Amino acid sequence: MADAATPNLDSPQAFQTQVAQILAITARAWRLTPRSAQALARRAAYGYVPRRTRLRTAAALALRPAGPSFAYSW
């Protein structure tokens, strides 16, 4: 049986609300300045990889030899 103090975090909105509350309490405890709306908007999404990096990685993988490398075999 679930405790009355335990929030139901089945929906993403409820989970995000809980996370925001925890961050706010932690920020107050550590006396951190809150982030501005602009700073939050500038922050890249989790897992974001810039396009240039993706293209360079793809090009490097395309130029790699297909077979096993025996450069260090004696």
mmCIF file of the N, C-alpha and C atoms, coordinates in Angstrom:
data_MODEL
# 
_entry.id   MODEL 
# 
loop_
_atom_site.group_PDB 
_atom_site.id 
_atom_site.type_symbol 
_atom_site.label_atom_id 
_atom_site.label_alt_id 
_atom_site.label_comp_id 
_atom_site.label_asym_id 
_atom_site.label_entity_id 
_atom_site.label_seq_id 
_atom_site.pdbx_PDB_ins_code 
_atom_site.Cartn_x 
_atom_site.Cartn_y 
_atom_site.Cartn_z 
_atom_site.occupancy 
_atom_site.B_iso_or_equiv 
_atom_site.pdbx_formal_charge 
_atom_site.auth_seq_id 
_atom_site.auth_comp_id 
_atom_site.auth_asym_id 
_atom_site.auth_atom_id 
_atom_site.pdbx_PDB_model_num 
ATOM 1   N N  . MET A 1 1  ? 0.840  -1.181  0.000   1.00 0.00 ? 1  MET A N  1 
ATOM 2   C CA . MET A 1 1  ? 0.000  0.000   0.000   1.00 0.00 ? 1  MET A CA 1 
ATOM 3   C C  . MET A 1 1  ? 0.885  1.245   0.000   1.00 0.00 ? 1  MET A C  1 
ATOM 4   N N  . ALA A 1 2  ? 0.546  2.189   -0.831  1.00 0.00 ? 2  ALA A N  1 
ATOM 5   C CA . ALA A 1 2  ? 1.353  3.397   -0.966  1.00 0.00 ? 2  ALA A CA 1 
ATOM 6   C C  . ALA A 1 2  ? 1.109  4.332   0.209   1.00 0.00 ? 2  ALA A C  1 
ATOM 7   N N  . ASP A 1 3  ? 2.166  4.943   0.636   1.00 0.00 ? 3  ASP A N  1 
ATOM 8   C CA . ASP A 1 3  ? 2.091  5.910   1.727   1.00 0.00 ? 3  ASP A CA 1 
ATOM 9   C C  . ASP A 1 3  ? 1.460  7.205   1.202   1.00 0.00 ? 3  ASP A C  1 
ATOM 10  N N  . ALA A 1 4  ? 0.755  7.921   2.059   1.00 0.00 ? 4  ALA A N  1 
ATOM 11  C CA . ALA A 1 4  ? 0.099  9.166   1.643   1.00 0.00 ? 4  ALA A CA 1 
ATOM 12  C C  . ALA A 1 4  ? 1.117  10.238  1.255   1.00 0.00 ? 4  ALA A C  1 
ATOM 13  N N  . ALA A 1 5  ? 2.317  10.176  1.840   1.00 0.00 ? 5  ALA A N  1 
ATOM 14  C CA . ALA A 1 5  ? 3.341  11.179  1.541   1.00 0.00 ? 5  ALA A CA 1 
ATOM 15  C C  . ALA A 1 5  ? 4.075  10.869  0.240   1.00 0.00 ? 5  ALA A C  1 
ATOM 16  N N  . THR A 1 6  ? 3.924  9.652   -0.276  1.00 0.00 ? 6  THR A N  1 
ATOM 17  C CA . THR A 1 6  ? 4.606  9.267   -1.502  1.00 0.00 ? 6  THR A CA 1 
ATOM 18  C C  . THR A 1 6  ? 3.816  9.777   -2.701  1.00 0.00 ? 6  THR A C  1 
ATOM 19  N N  . PRO A 1 7  ? 4.422  10.626  -3.537  1.00 0.00 ? 7  PRO A N  1 
ATOM 20  C CA . PRO A 1 7  ? 3.685  11.152  -4.687  1.00 0.00 ? 7  PRO A CA 1 
ATOM 21  C C  . PRO A 1 7  ? 3.563  10.101  -5.780  1.00 0.00 ? 7  PRO A C  1 
ATOM 22  N N  . ASN A 1 8  ? 2.520  10.195  -6.567  1.00 0.00 ? 8  ASN A N  1 
ATOM 23  C CA . ASN A 1 8  ? 2.323  9.320   -7.714  1.00 0.00 ? 8  ASN A CA 1 
ATOM 24  C C  . ASN A 1 8  ? 3.043  9.953   -8.902  1.00 0.00 ? 8  ASN A C  1 
ATOM 25  N N  . LEU A 1 9  ? 4.128  9.327   -9.354  1.00 0.00 ? 9  LEU A N  1 
ATOM 26  C CA . LEU A 1 9  ? 4.961  9.915   -10.406 1.00 0.00 ? 9  LEU A CA 1 
ATOM 27  C C  . LEU A 1 9  ? 4.783  9.190   -11.730 1.00 0.00 ? 9  LEU A C  1 
ATOM 28  N N  . ASP A 1 10 ? 3.564  8.700   -11.983 1.00 0.00 ? 10 ASP A N  1 
ATOM 29  C CA . ASP A 1 10 ? 3.313  7.973   -13.222 1.00 0.00 ? 10 ASP A CA 1 
ATOM 30  C C  . ASP A 1 10 ? 3.328  8.885   -14.442 1.00 0.00 ? 10 ASP A C  1 
ATOM 31  N N  . SER A 1 11 ? 2.875  10.099  -14.301 1.00 0.00 ? 11 SER A N  1 
ATOM 32  C CA . SER A 1 11 ? 2.848  11.002  -15.456 1.00 0.00 ? 11 SER A CA 1 
ATOM 33  C C  . SER A 1 11 ? 4.141  11.813  -15.517 1.00 0.00 ? 11 SER A C  1 
ATOM 34  N N  . PRO A 1 12 ? 4.588  12.154  -16.724 1.00 0.00 ? 12 PRO A N  1 
ATOM 35  C CA . PRO A 1 12 ? 5.814  12.951  -16.856 1.00 0.00 ? 12 PRO A CA 1 
ATOM 36  C C  . PRO A 1 12 ? 5.711  14.322  -16.190 1.00 0.00 ? 12 PRO A C  1 
ATOM 37  N N  . GLN A 1 13 ? 4.509  14.920  -16.201 1.00 0.00 ? 13 GLN A N  1 
ATOM 38  C CA . GLN A 1 13 ? 4.344  16.239  -15.599 1.00 0.00 ? 13 GLN A CA 1 
ATOM 39  C C  . GLN A 1 13 ? 4.544  16.153  -14.089 1.00 0.00 ? 13 GLN A C  1 
ATOM 40  N N  . ALA A 1 14 ? 4.006  15.109  -13.468 1.00 0.00 ? 14 ALA A N  1 
ATOM 41  C CA . ALA A 1 14 ? 4.164  14.947  -12.024 1.00 0.00 ? 14 ALA A CA 1 
ATOM 42  C C  . ALA A 1 14 ? 5.632  14.723  -11.676 1.00 0.00 ? 14 ALA A C  1 
ATOM 43  N N  . PHE A 1 15 ? 6.319  13.950  -12.494 1.00 0.00 ? 15 PHE A N  1 
ATOM 44  C CA . PHE A 1 15 ? 7.737  13.688  -12.260 1.00 0.00 ? 15 PHE A CA 1 
ATOM 45  C C  . PHE A 1 15 ? 8.547  14.972  -12.390 1.00 0.00 ? 15 PHE A C  1 
ATOM 46  N N  . GLN A 1 16 ? 8.269  15.765  -13.443 1.00 0.00 ? 16 GLN A N  1 
ATOM 47  C CA . GLN A 1 16 ? 8.998  17.021  -13.644 1.00 0.00 ? 16 GLN A CA 1 
ATOM 48  C C  . GLN A 1 16 ? 8.722  18.004  -12.509 1.00 0.00 ? 16 GLN A C  1 
ATOM 49  N N  . THR A 1 17 ? 7.495  18.008  -12.014 1.00 0.00 ? 17 THR A N  1 
ATOM 50  C CA . THR A 1 17 ? 7.158  18.877  -10.881 1.00 0.00 ? 17 THR A CA 1 
ATOM 51  C C  . THR A 1 17 ? 7.945  18.470  -9.651  1.00 0.00 ? 17 THR A C  1 
ATOM 52  N N  . GLN A 1 18 ? 8.032  17.167  -9.400  1.00 0.00 ? 18 GLN A N  1 
ATOM 53  C CA . GLN A 1 18 ? 8.783  16.671  -8.249  1.00 0.00 ? 18 GLN A CA 1 
ATOM 54  C C  . GLN A 1 18 ? 10.262 17.028  -8.368  1.00 0.00 ? 18 GLN A C  1 
ATOM 55  N N  . VAL A 1 19 ? 10.823 16.871  -9.562  1.00 0.00 ? 19 VAL A N  1 
ATOM 56  C CA . VAL A 1 19 ? 12.235 17.199  -9.786  1.00 0.00 ? 19 VAL A CA 1 
ATOM 57  C C  . VAL A 1 19 ? 12.467 18.689  -9.558  1.00 0.00 ? 19 VAL A C  1 
ATOM 58  N N  . ALA A 1 20 ? 11.571 19.528  -10.058 1.00 0.00 ? 20 ALA A N  1 
ATOM 59  C CA . ALA A 1 20 ? 11.708 20.974  -9.879  1.00 0.00 ? 20 ALA A CA 1 
ATOM 60  C C  . ALA A 1 20 ? 11.662 21.351  -8.403  1.00 0.00 ? 20 ALA A C  1 
ATOM 61  N N  . GLN A 1 21 ? 10.797 20.697  -7.639  1.00 0.00 ? 21 GLN A N  1 
ATOM 62  C CA . GLN A 1 21 ? 10.720 20.969  -6.198  1.00 0.00 ? 21 GLN A CA 1 
ATOM 63  C C  . GLN A 1 21 ? 12.007 20.558  -5.496  1.00 0.00 ? 21 GLN A C  1 
ATOM 64  N N  . ILE A 1 22 ? 12.553 19.412  -5.854  1.00 0.00 ? 22 ILE A N  1 
ATOM 65  C CA . ILE A 1 22 ? 13.796 18.942  -5.229  1.00 0.00 ? 22 ILE A CA 1 
ATOM 66  C C  . ILE A 1 22 ? 14.939 19.895  -5.557  1.00 0.00 ? 22 ILE A C  1 
ATOM 67  N N  . LEU A 1 23 ? 15.015 20.336  -6.812  1.00 0.00 ? 23 LEU A N  1 
ATOM 68  C CA . LEU A 1 23 ? 16.074 21.273  -7.194  1.00 0.00 ? 23 LEU A CA 1 
ATOM 69  C C  . LEU A 1 23 ? 15.925 22.610  -6.481  1.00 0.00 ? 23 LEU A C  1 
ATOM 70  N N  . ALA A 1 24 ? 14.694 23.066  -6.324  1.00 0.00 ? 24 ALA A N  1 
ATOM 71  C CA . ALA A 1 24 ? 14.467 24.336  -5.632  1.00 0.00 ? 24 ALA A CA 1 
ATOM 72  C C  . ALA A 1 24 ? 14.875 24.235  -4.163  1.00 0.00 ? 24 ALA A C  1 
ATOM 73  N N  . ILE A 1 25 ? 14.534 23.141  -3.515  1.00 0.00 ? 25 ILE A N  1 
ATOM 74  C CA . ILE A 1 25 ? 14.911 22.956  -2.107  1.00 0.00 ? 25 ILE A CA 1 
ATOM 75  C C  . ILE A 1 25 ? 16.428 22.868  -1.969  1.00 0.00 ? 25 ILE A C  1 
ATOM 76  N N  . THR A 1 26 ? 17.063 22.133  -2.880  1.00 0.00 ? 26 THR A N  1 
ATOM 77  C CA . THR A 1 26 ? 18.524 22.002  -2.837  1.00 0.00 ? 26 THR A CA 1 
ATOM 78  C C  . THR A 1 26 ? 19.199 23.347  -3.073  1.00 0.00 ? 26 THR A C  1 
ATOM 79  N N  . ALA A 1 27 ? 18.684 24.110  -4.033  1.00 0.00 ? 27 ALA A N  1 
ATOM 80  C CA . ALA A 1 27 ? 19.261 25.427  -4.328  1.00 0.00 ? 27 ALA A CA 1 
ATOM 81  C C  . ALA A 1 27 ? 19.144 26.353  -3.123  1.00 0.00 ? 27 ALA A C  1 
ATOM 82  N N  . ARG A 1 28 ? 17.997 26.294  -2.434  1.00 0.00 ? 28 ARG A N  1 
ATOM 83  C CA . ARG A 1 28 ? 17.842 27.125  -1.238  1.00 0.00 ? 28 ARG A CA 1 
ATOM 84  C C  . ARG A 1 28 ? 18.792 26.684  -0.135  1.00 0.00 ? 28 ARG A C  1 
ATOM 85  N N  . ALA A 1 29 ? 18.951 25.371  0.039   1.00 0.00 ? 29 ALA A N  1 
ATOM 86  C CA . ALA A 1 29 ? 19.825 24.862  1.096   1.00 0.00 ? 29 ALA A CA 1 
ATOM 87  C C  . ALA A 1 29 ? 21.276 25.239  0.836   1.00 0.00 ? 29 ALA A C  1 
ATOM 88  N N  . TRP A 1 30 ? 21.692 25.199  -0.413  1.00 0.00 ? 30 TRP A N  1 
ATOM 89  C CA . TRP A 1 30 ? 23.076 25.522  -0.758  1.00 0.00 ? 30 TRP A CA 1 
ATOM 90  C C  . TRP A 1 30 ? 23.254 26.995  -1.090  1.00 0.00 ? 30 TRP A C  1 
ATOM 91  N N  . ARG A 1 31 ? 22.181 27.763  -0.994  1.00 0.00 ? 31 ARG A N  1 
ATOM 92  C CA . ARG A 1 31 ? 22.196 29.197  -1.271  1.00 0.00 ? 31 ARG A CA 1 
ATOM 93  C C  . ARG A 1 31 ? 22.727 29.504  -2.670  1.00 0.00 ? 31 ARG A C  1 
ATOM 94  N N  . LEU A 1 32 ? 22.200 28.781  -3.649  1.00 0.00 ? 32 LEU A N  1 
ATOM 95  C CA . LEU A 1 32 ? 22.571 28.990  -5.043  1.00 0.00 ? 32 LEU A CA 1 
ATOM 96  C C  . LEU A 1 32 ? 21.608 29.980  -5.676  1.00 0.00 ? 32 LEU A C  1 
ATOM 97  N N  . THR A 1 33 ? 22.113 30.759  -6.617  1.00 0.00 ? 33 THR A N  1 
ATOM 98  C CA . THR A 1 33 ? 21.230 31.684  -7.323  1.00 0.00 ? 33 THR A CA 1 
ATOM 99  C C  . THR A 1 33 ? 20.403 30.886  -8.328  1.00 0.00 ? 33 THR A C  1 
ATOM 100 N N  . PRO A 1 34 ? 19.131 31.210  -8.457  1.00 0.00 ? 34 PRO A N  1 
ATOM 101 C CA . PRO A 1 34 ? 18.309 30.471  -9.419  1.00 0.00 ? 34 PRO A CA 1 
ATOM 102 C C  . PRO A 1 34 ? 18.713 30.799  -10.853 1.00 0.00 ? 34 PRO A C  1 
ATOM 103 N N  . ARG A 1 35 ? 18.542 29.838  -11.730 1.00 0.00 ? 35 ARG A N  1 
ATOM 104 C CA . ARG A 1 35 ? 18.864 30.058  -13.136 1.00 0.00 ? 35 ARG A CA 1 
ATOM 105 C C  . ARG A 1 35 ? 17.813 30.940  -13.773 1.00 0.00 ? 35 ARG A C  1 
ATOM 106 N N  . SER A 1 36 ? 18.263 31.777  -14.651 1.00 0.00 ? 36 SER A N  1 
ATOM 107 C CA . SER A 1 36 ? 17.315 32.644  -15.356 1.00 0.00 ? 36 SER A CA 1 
ATOM 108 C C  . SER A 1 36 ? 16.609 31.837  -16.444 1.00 0.00 ? 36 SER A C  1 
ATOM 109 N N  . ALA A 1 37 ? 15.519 32.365  -16.940 1.00 0.00 ? 37 ALA A N  1 
ATOM 110 C CA . ALA A 1 37 ? 14.784 31.703  -18.020 1.00 0.00 ? 37 ALA A CA 1 
ATOM 111 C C  . ALA A 1 37 ? 15.646 31.623  -19.275 1.00 0.00 ? 37 ALA A C  1 
ATOM 112 N N  . GLN A 1 38 ? 16.475 32.645  -19.497 1.00 0.00 ? 38 GLN A N  1 
ATOM 113 C CA . GLN A 1 38 ? 17.357 32.631  -20.670 1.00 0.00 ? 38 GLN A CA 1 
ATOM 114 C C  . GLN A 1 38 ? 18.408 31.537  -20.552 1.00 0.00 ? 38 GLN A C  1 
ATOM 115 N N  . ALA A 1 39 ? 18.966 31.355  -19.358 1.00 0.00 ? 39 ALA A N  1 
ATOM 116 C CA . ALA A 1 39 ? 19.976 30.313  -19.164 1.00 0.00 ? 39 ALA A CA 1 
ATOM 117 C C  . ALA A 1 39 ? 19.371 28.931  -19.372 1.00 0.00 ? 39 ALA A C  1 
ATOM 118 N N  . LEU A 1 40 ? 18.147 28.733  -18.911 1.00 0.00 ? 40 LEU A N  1 
ATOM 119 C CA . LEU A 1 40 ? 17.492 27.452  -19.122 1.00 0.00 ? 40 LEU A CA 1 
ATOM 120 C C  . LEU A 1 40 ? 17.182 27.217  -20.598 1.00 0.00 ? 40 LEU A C  1 
ATOM 121 N N  . ALA A 1 41 ? 16.817 28.265  -21.323 1.00 0.00 ? 41 ALA A N  1 
ATOM 122 C CA . ALA A 1 41 ? 16.507 28.136  -22.742 1.00 0.00 ? 41 ALA A CA 1 
ATOM 123 C C  . ALA A 1 41 ? 17.762 27.854  -23.561 1.00 0.00 ? 41 ALA A C  1 
ATOM 124 N N  . ARG A 1 42 ? 18.908 28.400  -23.144 1.00 0.00 ? 42 ARG A N  1 
ATOM 125 C CA . ARG A 1 42 ? 20.162 28.175  -23.874 1.00 0.00 ? 42 ARG A CA 1 
ATOM 126 C C  . ARG A 1 42 ? 20.685 26.765  -23.690 1.00 0.00 ? 42 ARG A C  1 
ATOM 127 N N  . ARG A 1 43 ? 20.318 26.119  -22.592 1.00 0.00 ? 43 ARG A N  1 
ATOM 128 C CA . ARG A 1 43 ? 20.843 24.800  -22.278 1.00 0.00 ? 43 ARG A CA 1 
ATOM 129 C C  . ARG A 1 43 ? 20.368 23.788  -23.314 1.00 0.00 ? 43 ARG A C  1 
ATOM 130 N N  . ALA A 1 44 ? 21.294 23.013  -23.844 1.00 0.00 ? 44 ALA A N  1 
ATOM 131 C CA . ALA A 1 44 ? 20.946 22.009  -24.851 1.00 0.00 ? 44 ALA A CA 1 
ATOM 132 C C  . ALA A 1 44 ? 20.209 20.849  -24.195 1.00 0.00 ? 44 ALA A C  1 
ATOM 133 N N  . ALA A 1 45 ? 19.388 20.216  -24.968 1.00 0.00 ? 45 ALA A N  1 
ATOM 134 C CA . ALA A 1 45 ? 18.647 19.059  -24.470 1.00 0.00 ? 45 ALA A CA 1 
ATOM 135 C C  . ALA A 1 45 ? 19.605 17.923  -24.147 1.00 0.00 ? 45 ALA A C  1 
ATOM 136 N N  . TYR A 1 46 ? 19.231 17.063  -23.209 1.00 0.00 ? 46 TYR A N  1 
ATOM 137 C CA . TYR A 1 46 ? 20.075 15.937  -22.821 1.00 0.00 ? 46 TYR A CA 1 
ATOM 138 C C  . TYR A 1 46 ? 20.267 15.010  -24.018 1.00 0.00 ? 46 TYR A C  1 
ATOM 139 N N  . GLY A 1 47 ? 21.507 14.660  -24.280 1.00 0.00 ? 47 GLY A N  1 
ATOM 140 C CA . GLY A 1 47 ? 21.795 13.776  -25.398 1.00 0.00 ? 47 GLY A CA 1 
ATOM 141 C C  . GLY A 1 47 ? 22.010 14.492  -26.713 1.00 0.00 ? 47 GLY A C  1 
ATOM 142 N N  . TYR A 1 48 ? 21.967 15.818  -26.703 1.00 0.00 ? 48 TYR A N  1 
ATOM 143 C CA . TYR A 1 48 ? 22.142 16.594  -27.927 1.00 0.00 ? 48 TYR A CA 1 
ATOM 144 C C  . TYR A 1 48 ? 23.584 16.527  -28.387 1.00 0.00 ? 48 TYR A C  1 
ATOM 145 N N  . VAL A 1 49 ? 23.773 16.256  -29.670 1.00 0.00 ? 49 VAL A N  1 
ATOM 146 C CA . VAL A 1 49 ? 25.107 16.256  -30.271 1.00 0.00 ? 49 VAL A CA 1 
ATOM 147 C C  . VAL A 1 49 ? 25.071 17.232  -31.440 1.00 0.00 ? 49 VAL A C  1 
ATOM 148 N N  . PRO A 1 50 ? 25.971 18.215  -31.460 1.00 0.00 ? 50 PRO A N  1 
ATOM 149 C CA . PRO A 1 50 ? 25.970 19.190  -32.555 1.00 0.00 ? 50 PRO A CA 1 
ATOM 150 C C  . PRO A 1 50 ? 26.115 18.511  -33.921 1.00 0.00 ? 50 PRO A C  1 
ATOM 151 N N  . ARG A 1 51 ? 25.531 19.136  -34.936 1.00 0.00 ? 51 ARG A N  1 
ATOM 152 C CA . ARG A 1 51 ? 25.527 18.574  -36.286 1.00 0.00 ? 51 ARG A CA 1 
ATOM 153 C C  . ARG A 1 51 ? 26.949 18.372  -36.810 1.00 0.00 ? 51 ARG A C  1 
ATOM 154 N N  . ARG A 1 52 ? 27.830 19.333  -36.570 1.00 0.00 ? 52 ARG A N  1 
ATOM 155 C CA . ARG A 1 52 ? 29.207 19.222  -37.051 1.00 0.00 ? 52 ARG A CA 1 
ATOM 156 C C  . ARG A 1 52 ? 29.889 17.986  -36.470 1.00 0.00 ? 52 ARG A C  1 
ATOM 157 N N  . THR A 1 53 ? 29.661 17.728  -35.192 1.00 0.00 ? 53 THR A N  1 
ATOM 158 C CA . THR A 1 53 ? 30.268 16.562  -34.546 1.00 0.00 ? 53 THR A CA 1 
ATOM 159 C C  . THR A 1 53 ? 29.726 15.277  -35.145 1.00 0.00 ? 53 THR A C  1 
ATOM 160 N N  . ARG A 1 54 ? 28.408 15.226  -35.387 1.00 0.00 ? 54 ARG A N  1 
ATOM 161 C CA . ARG A 1 54 ? 27.823 14.024  -35.992 1.00 0.00 ? 54 ARG A CA 1 
ATOM 162 C C  . ARG A 1 54 ? 28.399 13.770  -37.381 1.00 0.00 ? 54 ARG A C  1 
ATOM 163 N N  . LEU A 1 55 ? 28.550 14.835  -38.181 1.00 0.00 ? 55 LEU A N  1 
ATOM 164 C CA . LEU A 1 55 ? 29.082 14.675  -39.538 1.00 0.00 ? 55 LEU A CA 1 
ATOM 165 C C  . LEU A 1 55 ? 30.545 14.231  -39.513 1.00 0.00 ? 55 LEU A C  1 
ATOM 166 N N  . ARG A 1 56 ? 31.335 14.813  -38.634 1.00 0.00 ? 56 ARG A N  1 
ATOM 167 C CA . ARG A 1 56 ? 32.749 14.429  -38.551 1.00 0.00 ? 56 ARG A CA 1 
ATOM 168 C C  . ARG A 1 56 ? 32.908 12.984  -38.102 1.00 0.00 ? 56 ARG A C  1 
ATOM 169 N N  . THR A 1 57 ? 32.081 12.562  -37.151 1.00 0.00 ? 57 THR A N  1 
ATOM 170 C CA . THR A 1 57 ? 32.139 11.183  -36.678 1.00 0.00 ? 57 THR A CA 1 
ATOM 171 C C  . THR A 1 57 ? 31.738 10.219  -37.787 1.00 0.00 ? 57 THR A C  1 
ATOM 172 N N  . ALA A 1 58 ? 30.691 10.558  -38.524 1.00 0.00 ? 58 ALA A N  1 
ATOM 173 C CA . ALA A 1 58 ? 30.252 9.705   -39.628 1.00 0.00 ? 58 ALA A CA 1 
ATOM 174 C C  . ALA A 1 58 ? 31.330 9.607   -40.702 1.00 0.00 ? 58 ALA A C  1 
ATOM 175 N N  . ALA A 1 59 ? 31.985 10.719  -41.001 1.00 0.00 ? 59 ALA A N  1 
ATOM 176 C CA . ALA A 1 59 ? 33.045 10.709  -42.010 1.00 0.00 ? 59 ALA A CA 1 
ATOM 177 C C  . ALA A 1 59 ? 34.230 9.874   -41.544 1.00 0.00 ? 59 ALA A C  1 
ATOM 178 N N  . ALA A 1 60 ? 34.596 9.987   -40.288 1.00 0.00 ? 60 ALA A N  1 
ATOM 179 C CA . ALA A 1 60 ? 35.716 9.205   -39.762 1.00 0.00 ? 60 ALA A CA 1 
ATOM 180 C C  . ALA A 1 60 ? 35.395 7.715   -39.786 1.00 0.00 ? 60 ALA A C  1 
ATOM 181 N N  . LEU A 1 61 ? 34.161 7.361   -39.466 1.00 0.00 ? 61 LEU A N  1 
ATOM 182 C CA . LEU A 1 61 ? 33.776 5.956   -39.500 1.00 0.00 ? 61 LEU A CA 1 
ATOM 183 C C  . LEU A 1 61 ? 33.737 5.420   -40.926 1.00 0.00 ? 61 LEU A C  1 
ATOM 184 N N  . ALA A 1 62 ? 33.364 6.262   -41.887 1.00 0.00 ? 62 ALA A N  1 
ATOM 185 C CA . ALA A 1 62 ? 33.310 5.832   -43.278 1.00 0.00 ? 62 ALA A CA 1 
ATOM 186 C C  . ALA A 1 62 ? 34.713 5.599   -43.838 1.00 0.00 ? 62 ALA A C  1 
ATOM 187 N N  . LEU A 1 63 ? 35.704 6.320   -43.337 1.00 0.00 ? 63 LEU A N  1 
ATOM 188 C CA . LEU A 1 63 ? 37.072 6.174   -43.839 1.00 0.00 ? 63 LEU A CA 1 
ATOM 189 C C  . LEU A 1 63 ? 37.849 5.053   -43.160 1.00 0.00 ? 63 LEU A C  1 
ATOM 190 N N  . ARG A 1 64 ? 37.304 4.519   -42.092 1.00 0.00 ? 64 ARG A N  1 
ATOM 191 C CA . ARG A 1 64 ? 37.985 3.423   -41.393 1.00 0.00 ? 64 ARG A CA 1 
ATOM 192 C C  . ARG A 1 64 ? 38.026 2.176   -42.258 1.00 0.00 ? 64 ARG A C  1 
ATOM 193 N N  . PRO A 1 65 ? 39.099 1.395   -42.162 1.00 0.00 ? 65 PRO A N  1 
ATOM 194 C CA . PRO A 1 65 ? 39.127 0.141   -42.926 1.00 0.00 ? 65 PRO A CA 1 
ATOM 195 C C  . PRO A 1 65 ? 38.054 -0.812  -42.395 1.00 0.00 ? 65 PRO A C  1 
ATOM 196 N N  . ALA A 1 66 ? 37.484 -1.594  -43.310 1.00 0.00 ? 66 ALA A N  1 
ATOM 197 C CA . ALA A 1 66 ? 36.375 -2.472  -42.937 1.00 0.00 ? 66 ALA A CA 1 
ATOM 198 C C  . ALA A 1 66 ? 36.847 -3.672  -42.128 1.00 0.00 ? 66 ALA A C  1 
ATOM 199 N N  . GLY A 1 67 ? 38.009 -4.185  -42.436 1.00 0.00 ? 67 GLY A N  1 
ATOM 200 C CA . GLY A 1 67 ? 38.492 -5.396  -41.776 1.00 0.00 ? 67 GLY A CA 1 
ATOM 201 C C  . GLY A 1 67 ? 39.197 -5.101  -40.475 1.00 0.00 ? 67 GLY A C  1 
ATOM 202 N N  . PRO A 1 68 ? 39.647 -6.161  -39.805 1.00 0.00 ? 68 PRO A N  1 
ATOM 203 C CA . PRO A 1 68 ? 40.383 -5.968  -38.553 1.00 0.00 ? 68 PRO A CA 1 
ATOM 204 C C  . PRO A 1 68 ? 41.743 -5.324  -38.821 1.00 0.00 ? 68 PRO A C  1 
ATOM 205 N N  . SER A 1 69 ? 42.187 -4.561  -37.875 1.00 0.00 ? 69 SER A N  1 
ATOM 206 C CA . SER A 1 69 ? 43.467 -3.866  -38.019 1.00 0.00 ? 69 SER A CA 1 
ATOM 207 C C  . SER A 1 69 ? 44.572 -4.718  -37.409 1.00 0.00 ? 69 SER A C  1 
ATOM 208 N N  . PHE A 1 70 ? 45.641 -4.975  -38.191 1.00 0.00 ? 70 PHE A N  1 
ATOM 209 C CA . PHE A 1 70 ? 46.756 -5.766  -37.709 1.00 0.00 ? 70 PHE A CA 1 
ATOM 210 C C  . PHE A 1 70 ? 47.990 -4.879  -37.507 1.00 0.00 ? 70 PHE A C  1 
ATOM 211 N N  . ALA A 1 71 ? 47.784 -3.605  -37.223 1.00 0.00 ? 71 ALA A N  1 
ATOM 212 C CA . ALA A 1 71 ? 48.906 -2.681  -37.114 1.00 0.00 ? 71 ALA A CA 1 
ATOM 213 C C  . ALA A 1 71 ? 49.830 -3.056  -35.948 1.00 0.00 ? 71 ALA A C  1 
ATOM 214 N N  . TYR A 1 72 ? 49.306 -3.680  -34.931 1.00 0.00 ? 72 TYR A N  1 
ATOM 215 C CA . TYR A 1 72 ? 50.132 -3.975  -33.763 1.00 0.00 ? 72 TYR A CA 1 
ATOM 216 C C  . TYR A 1 72 ? 50.457 -5.448  -33.649 1.00 0.00 ? 72 TYR A C  1 
ATOM 217 N N  . SER A 1 73 ? 50.169 -6.231  -34.670 1.00 0.00 ? 73 SER A N  1 
ATOM 218 C CA . SER A 1 73 ? 50.496 -7.654  -34.598 1.00 0.00 ? 73 SER A CA 1 
ATOM 219 C C  . SER A 1 73 ? 51.964 -7.854  -34.938 1.00 0.00 ? 73 SER A C  1 
ATOM 220 N N  . TRP A 1 74 ? 52.598 -8.803  -34.329 1.00 0.00 ? 74 TRP A N  1 
ATOM 221 C CA . TRP A 1 74 ? 54.007 -9.073  -34.556 1.00 0.00 ? 74 TRP A CA 1 
ATOM 222 C C  . TRP A 1 74 ? 54.092 -10.279 -35.406 1.00 0.00 ? 74 TRP A C  1 
# 
